[in-house]
């Protein structure tokens, strides 16, 4: 393979990774926002759910705001450390919800869809790292090529 063919293959792979990242992240953000807003508004369904699981209702708006801030963090460009914390918090929220609903006596069929949301979160996180590594490699390669082009005497 020539350099041009390799570069084209890398661009296609990066484009595919970028598309998968944004699709999964968009769906994950949609789901988590859809969960955050009713919590922030302390709607009756949220109160009933928390009551059924034996949790205090005063925690509902806090969790809603935390989820919404986590969604903002994973959507805003940059801030890699903040994104790591946001992904962790959102996944902990989903795993905690799964555990709580499972132990509240509800049938598996009623809470099984939560696993789809967890999978969206893990998929988004996986492709975030894959995209980040591809960008880092591309930037490193570009810098190397620029250095060689601008300083041919030092390369030899």
Secondary structure, 3 states (H helix, E strand, C coil): CCHHHHHHHHHHHHHHHHHHHHHHHHHHHHHHHHHHHHHHCCCHHHHHHHHHHCCCHHHHHHHHHHHHHHHHHHHCCCCHHHHHHHHHHHHHHHHHHHHHHHCCCCCHHHHCCHHHHHHHHHHHHHHHHHHHHHHHHHHHHHHHHHHHHHCHHHHC
